[in-house]
Amino acid sequence: MERTKAFGIKTTDKETLKKWYYLMTLGRKLDDRAPNYLKQALGWSYHAPYAGHDGIQLAIGQVFEKNNDHLFPYYRDMLTAISAGITAEEIILNGISKGTDIASGGRHMSNHFAKPAWNIHNVSSATGNHTLHAVGVARAIKKYGVKAVAISSQGESSTSEGYVYEAINGASNEKLPVVFVFQDNNYGISVHKRDQTANWRAADNFRGFKNLRIIHCDGKNVFDSMNAMTEARHYAIEHQTPVIVHASTIRIHSHSNSDKHELYRDDNERFCAMANDPFDRYRKTLIISGRVSEAELDELDKQAKEEVSKAHKKALAAPDPDPASIFDFVIPAPYPASKYPDGTHNLQSGEKLKLIQALNQTLKAEFRHNPDTFIWGQDIANKEKGGIFNVSKGLQQEFGIERVFNGPIAEDFIVGTANGMSRFNKKLRIVIEGAEFADYFWPAMEQFVELTHDYWRSNGAFAPNVTVRLASGGYIGGGLYHSQTIEGALATFPGIRIVYPSFADDAAGLLRTSVRSEGPTMFLEPKALYNDPLSETYVPEDFEVPFGKSRIRRTGTDLSIITYGNTTHMSLAVAERIASETGKSIEVVDIRSLIPLDKEGILNSVKKTSRALVVHEDKVFGGFGGEIAAMITEEAFTFLDAPVKRIGSTFTPVGFNRILEKVILPDQERIYKAAMELLNF
């Protein structure tokens, strides 16, 4: 398809030519100066020089419409950021990690440029992972009818990542207005692209994708790059489909200041790279064409040098991050759940709900409450089916395919696009089935990590408002990949809330609080209890459960059992049995919320009973119960009359055969035996 060529040396007005030159010379002066900050121990510990990418980066920034489009630059996109409007001072503040850095307040690695107020997003160091975020926000752009695009910029080697394929596949399938820019400089650090892919041009790997346009351009040439990016943005908006812009560039310098390219590039290759410097080419073109004189360009060079000097002085005088601020912006304040401040109720009439009914009804209620609520996942919206367990049954029929839809079988895509879509507007609330079973969530862990530190990394500028639902746990004879409970692994990441209800009312109340809160929540659902009569309760229609509030399911004075999920019901049965056999009184504390944890509630119970048994379904070794036991030992040691004991699964995979499952997972007999040992200690 023939591209419209709006820009050329003869057709572009002189002031625009000069503006472009100024941005390019300003960028080069900063790019060349950055390593000196490290040499002088002033910062910029990571710098990936962009020299050789000048044409395409100038074009990305010029085409981007701030506060309308969404831009996801990567760590080499210094000129992209400058061209988009980020100042020299803001670039240096980021490079030397000052507290007033607009990208992260000094919390993120240098050379990660962002300006959230303009929709220039703070992206991860995990190369290319922001392609999923761009697709997610493009989904929102399309659903809300905005004339805009999402732009994802990255190197060609990052396209080898699986989530990049997931992103482009999803964007082409959903027909989303997103522009993927591949800046191809032939190298991923020291790895040449011949070791990355059989196709010489990475974009050609995607030629079989429907609804996808591919544009090739010379990323060293300002005019070719401007024409390509202008056409790509126009095409993506007009056709509501994705575009790849594959820009051929060169890398003049080493990959970064921690790399030495002389070790893998010979003298001739490095000389040829310098000889093809796009900045020098543009300057010569302007002079030879007669459009701009050499004296005018020299004056622009002088002005850029002065701007950098002034920016340097201001940035050095800027405050460093306050060490006391490290606990700021770990996770946003949650929805207050003020109607039921302790997460309990007195409803004793009407119809008892099963846990699965409580979840389903609460989802529908929240979708009615906030029309900007969305849900997707695998297998959740097929006619009368609503997920593998039918938790989302009936949602699509009531709220439509625009808000309730299936995702591909690609867990990273499901989670990553949820992060991205939530960037469009803070009022959006996203609920996803992160995987059909918690066991299958592992492919999404890279995107889970993004959810956990986006808020902290952006210095409070952005938090993904995402509730990740996972059917968790065993006791169904599911075996490997159908019976794991993974909260022990997830709980090691700051910046995430984790809840694990065991009764229908708590499931409803915690889900409502999760969906209404800002920031991400992992909502783990004990699938063995979905239809179990043991989990049935009365559920007020407006029930709310605050995070970090445990619930005493049975009061007692002789032993505290601290538990959650499936083992809550086993613990209650054991407490009843011991009471009938011995008259001893056991208190069962259902923590409900793992992070944040109700330390006060747990410690108060232990101080009252002087004995503690921690029971959960997960493995004892490395399980979440170890943290509870350590907390009790550290903070209630003087109140203890016996050592803290733990009951959980054996340190083995969960077996498929019911006989194997029975000896692996905790059961009433093991809980009973441990409780009696503590009572008799």
N, C-alpha and C positions, 0 to 999 in steps of 0.2 A: 504493500500500500504506500503510495507516494505521500510523503510528509509535507505539511505546509512549512515553508521556510520563511518565517517572519523576520528573522534576524540575520544580518550579514554586515560586512564591513562598510558596504555602501548604503545600506538601508536603515541602519540603526542610528538614531540621532546622537549627536556629539556628546551631549551631557550624560546620556546613558553610557556611552563608551568610556567616558572619564570616570563615572561612578563605578563602573565595573573594575576599571584599572585601580581605583583607590582601594576598593575592597580587597582586590588581589594583592596589592603591595602591602596593605595593612596586615593581611593574613600571613604573608611570607615573613614579614618582620617579626611577628609573634611566633611563627613556626620555627624560625631560626634562633630566636632568643630563648625559647622554652628550655633547651638543655642546659643553658647557663644557670638557671635557677637551681637545678640539681647540683651542678658543680659548686655553687656557692652555698649549698646546704640550706636553700630557702624554700625548697619544695619541688613540685612538679616531678615527683618520683617516677611517674609513668608518663611518657610522651611518645605518641605515635605520629611522626611527621606526615603531613598530607601532601607535601611537594610532589607534583606529578599528577595529582588528582584535581588540579585547579579548575579546569573547565566544567566538569560535571558538578563539583561542589558549589561553585558560583551559581550554576543554573538551578540546583535544588533550592538554595536559599532564596533566589530571586522569584522562583515560581511559587514557593510556599506563601500562603496567605495567613498571616498570624491571626489568632482568635477565631479562625474559621476552619482551616485545614488542621490536620494533626501530623506533626513531624517527629519521627523516631530516628535520630542520628546515631551513628556508631562512633567508636572512640577515635577514629581518624578524621572525623567530620568538622575540624576546626573552621575551615573556610565556609562550610555549609552554615555553621552557626553564625559566623560573622556576616555572611551574605543575607541571612534571615533577619539580622538586626541586633544580634548580641554584640555588646561593645567590647572594646579592647580591655577595659578595666574588668568587665565581667569575665572575660576569658582568663585573665591573669588571676583573679580571685579564685576561680575554679582550679587553675593549675597549681597554685600554692596553698590550696585548701583552707581558705579563710572562712571565718564564721559568717561573713556576709555573702558568701558564694550563693548565687541565685539557684544553682542547680541542686545543691545538697547541703549547704552550710558547712562544707568541709568534711562531710560524712562519707562521701563516695570518692572513688579513685579519681585522681586528676585526669584530664582529657576526656571526661564524660560530661559533655556540654548539654545544658538544658535551660529552659525558661518556662516553667509550668504555666505561668500566667498567660503565655502566648500559645499554649498547646505544643511547645517544644518539649518533648517528654524526656524524663530521666530514665535512661535505659541501663540494663545490666551489663556486666563485663562478659557474661556468657554470650559468645558471639552469635548473632543472628536470632536470638530468642525473641527479640522484639517484633519479628515478623508476625507472630501470633497476636501480639497486642495491637498492631496496626490493623490486622484483619478484624479483630473484635470491635475496635472503634469505628471501622468502616461499616460494620454491620449496623451500628447505631446511627451513623450518618445517613445510611440508606433508609432505615426504618423511620427516622424522623424527618426525612425529606429535605435535608440540608444540601445545598449546592457546594460541596466540598469534597476533598479527598484525604485519605491517610497516606503518608509517604514513609516507607521503610527503606532506610539506607544501610548498606552493608558491603563487605568485601565478597569477592567471588568464592573464596574458600568456605565461607560460612554456609553457602548453599548446599554443602554436603551434609549438613545437620538434618536429622530426620524431621524436626519440628518445622524447618523451612518448607519441606515438601508438604507437610500437613497444612501449613498456612496457605500455600499457593493452591493446593487442592481444594481447601475449603473456600477460599476466595473465589475461585473459578466456579465452584459448584453453586455457591450462593449468589454469584454475580455481584461482587462488591466493589465499590470505587476505591481501590487501593493501588498505589504505584510502588512496585518493588524496584529499587535501584541497586544494581550490582556494579560496584566499582572494581573492575578487574585489572589488578596490577601484576598478575601472573603468580603472586606468591601469597601463601599463608604462613607468615613468619619465614621459615627457611624452606618450607615445603612447596615445590613448584606445582602448578595446577595440573601438570601431566600426571601427578600422583593423586589428584583429587577426583578426576573424572575423565572418561574416554572422549567426551566432547571438548573441543578446544575452547568453546564459549559456553560457560555454565548455563546461560539462558536456554541453550538448545536442548538441555535436559528436560525442559518443560514444554517442548513443542507439541506433544500429544494432548495437552490439556485443552479442553473446550472452554470457550468464553474467555480466552486469554490472548491478549495482544503482546507481541514482543517487538521492541524497538531497539535497534543497535545504533550506537553513536560513538564518535571519537571523544572520549572524556577529557582529552588533552586540548580540545578545540572549543573555545568559548561559544562560538556561534552554533556549531553542530550540537553542542550540549544544550544550549538554550532552546533551540528548535525542538530537540527531542523531548525535553522535560515539559515544554509548553504544550506540545502535542499530546504527551502522555496524560497530563492533568486534564486537558480538554476532553480527550477520548474517554477517560475513566468516568468523568462526570456525565458526559452525553450518553454513553452506552451503559453506564452502571455496571461495568465489568473491570476486572483488574488488568494492569499493564506491567510488564517487565521492561525496564530500561537497562540494557546491558551497555555499560560505558567502558571502553578500552582505555586504560590509563597506564602509567608507569609509576614505579616506586623509586624515587631518586635516592633516598637514604635507607638506612636500616629499618627494619620493622618497627623498632622502638629503641629507647635508650638502654634497654637491657639486651639488645641484640647487636651482633657484629656481622654485617652482611659480607664483609671481606672474606669470611670463612666459607661462603658458599656461592659467591658471585665473583667471576673473574674481572680483571681490569677492563677488558673490552666491554663487557656487559654494563659495568658501572659507568664507563665513559659514554656509552650510547644513551643510557638513561639521562645523564646530565645534558647531553647534546639535544635531547628532545624535550627539554624543560618547557612546559606549556606557558609559564609566566613570561619567559623570555620571548617565546613565539608571539604572544599577544602584544607585547610591547613593540616588537619589531614590525608587526602587522599594522599597528596604529601609526607608526612613524612613516613606514614606506607608503602607506595609503594616502598620507597627507591629511588624514582626518584629525589627528592630534599631534602637536609638535613635541619634539624631544624636550624642549624647555618646559612645556606644560606638564609633561610626565615627571620631569625632575621635581617640579614644584609639588606635585601630588606625593611623590616619594618623601619629600621633606615634611609635608603635613602629616603623613602617616607615621614618620619617625617621631615627630613631636607628640602625636597622640599616644603612641606607645610609651614614650618617656613619662608623660603625665599620668597615664594609667598605671605605670609601674610604681610611681611614687605614692599614688593613692592606695594601691593594693597593699603595698608594704606596710602602710600605716593602719590598715584595716585590722579589726580585732580577730584574734584566733578563736576557734570554737571554745566555748566554756566547758571545761571538764565536767562540771556539775550537770550539764544538759544531756548526758548520755542516756538517761532514762526518759527523756522527753521524746514523744512521737514514736514510742515502741508500738503502740496500738491505740486507736482513737477511743475516746470515752464511749461506752456502749449506750444503747437506748436504756433509759432509766428504769423501765418496768415498774413504775410507781404505783400502779393499781394494786399490785400484790407484792409489797416490798420484801417480804421474806420468802416469796415463792410458794406459799401454801394457800389453801382455800377451805371453805367449810361446806361446799356443795354436797348434799347427800340425797339428791332426788333427781328424777329424770332417767335418762337411759345411759348406762355405762358404755363407754367406748373402748374398742380395742385400740392398741397402740397404732396400728396401721390406719384406723379410721381417724384417730386424733391428728395424725400427720396430714392425711388427705384433706380433712376439713379445714385445718389451719392454713394449709397452702392456698386453698380456695379463698378463705377469708382474707388472707394477706394480698392476694391478687385483686380482690375487690377493693381493699383498703388503699392500695397504691397502684394506679394504672401503669406505672413505669417499672413494674416487676416482671421479670422474665425467667423462664426455666428451660433448660435443654440438657441433653445427655443421650446416652445410648438406649434406644428401645423404649423411650418414655412416652411416645405419642403416636401409637399405631392403632387407629380405630378405637376399639374398646379396651385396648391394653394400655397400661400406664406404667412402664418400667417392668423389670423382671419380676417384681413383687407387687405391682399395681399400686404403688404409693401415689403416683401422679394420675391415676385413673380419673377421667372426666375433665381434666383441666383444659385440654385442647378444645374439647367440645364447647366449653363455656367461654374460653378466653381467646380462642383462635390460634392459627398457626403462626401468626406474627409474634406471639408471646410464648407459645409452648411448642417446641419443635425438637426433632431428633438431631443429634449430632452424629458425625461419623465415628466409627470405632477407632478412636484416636484420643486417648486420655489427655495427652499434652495439648491437643487442639481444644478440647472441651474446657480445660482450666485456663489456658492461655488466652483464649478469646473472651472468657468471662472477665479476666483482668482487663483486657483491652476495652471491652464494651462499657465497663463501669467507668472508664476514663472520660466518656462523653459528657456526663453530667452527674453531679453528686446525688441527684434525686433517684437515679437508677438503682434498683436492687436486683441482683442476679442470684438465682438459685440453680445449682447444677447437681446432677448426679455425676460425680467425678469419675466414677467407674461403676460397672454393674455390681461388682462386689469390691469391698475394701481391698482385697488381695490384688486386684488388677489396677490399683492406683499407682503402683510404682513407676510406670512409664511417665506419669505426670509429676514426678517429684521435682524435676527442675523448675516447672512452672509453680509448683507449690512453694518452693523456696522464694520465688519472686513475690508471691502473695505475702509471705511473712515479712519481707524486709523493704517493700516498696515505701511504706509510710515513714519508716526511720530513715531510709536512704534519701528520700526526697525532702527530709527535714520538715515533715508534716504537710507537704503540699498535696500529696495524693495518697489515698488509701483505697484499695480495691474493695468495694462493698459486695462481697461474694460469700454466699453460704454454700459450702461443699458438703452435700449429703452422700454418705457412704453406708451401704448395708454391711454390717460388721459382725464378726464373731462366728462361733461354731454352734454345736448342739443340733446340727441338721444333717449330719453325716455327709458333709460337703467335701471334706478332705482338702488336699492342697489346692490353693487358689479359690477356695470357696468357704473357708472357715477361719481365716486369719483375723485377728484384731490388731490394729497397727498403731494404737494411740501412744504406746511407749516410744516408738520411733518419732512420731510427729511432735511429741511434747518437747523434744530437745531444741526446737526452733523458736526463738523469741518472735513475737509479733503475730501470733496466731491464737485464737480462742478455740478450745476443744471441749465439747459437751458430749455426754453419753447418758441419755435417760434410760430408765428401766420401767417406767409406768407411763400410761397414756397421757395423764395430765401433765407430767413433766415434759413429755415429748412435745405436746402442744405449746406449752408455755415457753420452753427453750427455743422452739422453732420460731415462734412469733418474735421473741427478743433478738434472735440471730438475724432474721430477715430485716428487722427495723433498725438494726445497729449499723454504724459505719465500721468499716474494716472487715477482715476475713474471719470466718468461723468454720471449723470442721465439725460437722454434725454427724456423729456416729450413731447408727441405729442398730440395736441388737435384733437382727432379723429373725432369730429364733422366737422372739417375743411378739412379732408383728400380730399374730392371731392367737397368742397364748392367753387363755382366760386369766392367768396370774397377773398380767399387766393391765387388765381392764380397770378403769376408774371412771368416776364422774368427772366431767371436764367443763368448767365454765367457758362460755363462748369467748370471753375476752381475757382468758387466763394468760398471765405473763410470769415468767420465772427469771429473776435477775441472774446474771453471771456471778460466779463466786459465792453462791449460797447453797450449802449442803442442806439436806432434809433428814430429820430423824424419823425414820420409818417405824421404829419401835424403841421405846424408852427402856432404860435399864441402869443398873448400878454396879454390876459385877464384872463386866467385860464390854469393851467397845469393838464392834466389827465395822471396819471402814471398807466400803465396797461401792460398786456401781455396775450398771449393765446387767447381764444375765445372772451374775452371782449374787445380786441383791436378793432375788427371790429364794435362792438356796440358803443364803444367810438368815433370812427371815424364818425359813422352815427349821433351820438348825436352832435358832433362838427359841422357837416354840417347843421343839423337842426337849431341849435342855431344861426349859422351865417346867415342863410336865414331869421330867425324870428327876430333877434335882432341886427344883424351886429357885435355882439361880436366875438372875435377871440380866439379860443381855441387851445392850443397846445397839441398834443397827443404824449406822449413819450412811445414807446414800449421798455420795458427794455430788453427783449429777454433773457438775462443772469441774473439769480437770484443770483447765487453765482459763480464767483465773481459778485458783483453789481456795476454798474456804478454810484457811489455816485455823482461824479462831474457832470455828464450829467444831473442827476435828479435835483441836487441843482441849477445848472445854469438855468434850465428851470423855477424852482420855483422862483428864485430871479428875473427873468425877468417878470413873470406874477403876483407874489405876492399872488397867490391862488393855492391850491393843492387839487385835488381829486384823491384818490387812488382806483383803480377799479380792482378787480380780481374775479375769479369764486369761489375760495375757501371760506370757512366760514370766516366771519369777526373776530369772536372771535378765537384767536389763529392762525389766518391766517398770511401769509407772509406780507400782507399789513400793519400790525401793526408795523413791523420793519421799513418799508419805512416811515410810518407816524411819528414814533418816531425819525428817523434820520432827517427828514425835520424839525420837531419841535425843535430838539436840535441844529441843525447846520444852520438853515435858519430862525429862529424865528423872528429876527428883520426885515426880509423882508416881513413877512406875513401880509396881510390885513384882513385875515379871518382864522378861525380855519381849520385845516386839516380834511377833511372828508374821510370816507371809504365806499365803496360799495362792497358787496360780498354776499355769500349765507347765508341763515338763519342758526342758530345753531341747525340744525336738520339733520337727514339722508336725502339723496336725494330720493324723492318718484318716484315710477315707473309710475304711471298715469301721463299723460302729464299735466293735470290740477294741480296736486301737484308739478310737476317739475317746472312749470312756476312760481309758487309763492315762490319756494325755491331758485332757481337760479337767479342771477341778470339778468336784461334785460334792454333794451334801456330806458324804461319809468322811471325806478328807477335811472338810471344814469343821465337822463335828469333832473329829479326833483332835485337831489343832486347838479348838476352843476348849475342850475338856482338859488338855494338857496345860493350858494357861490358867484355867480356873483352879487346877490342883497344884500349881507351881508353888 
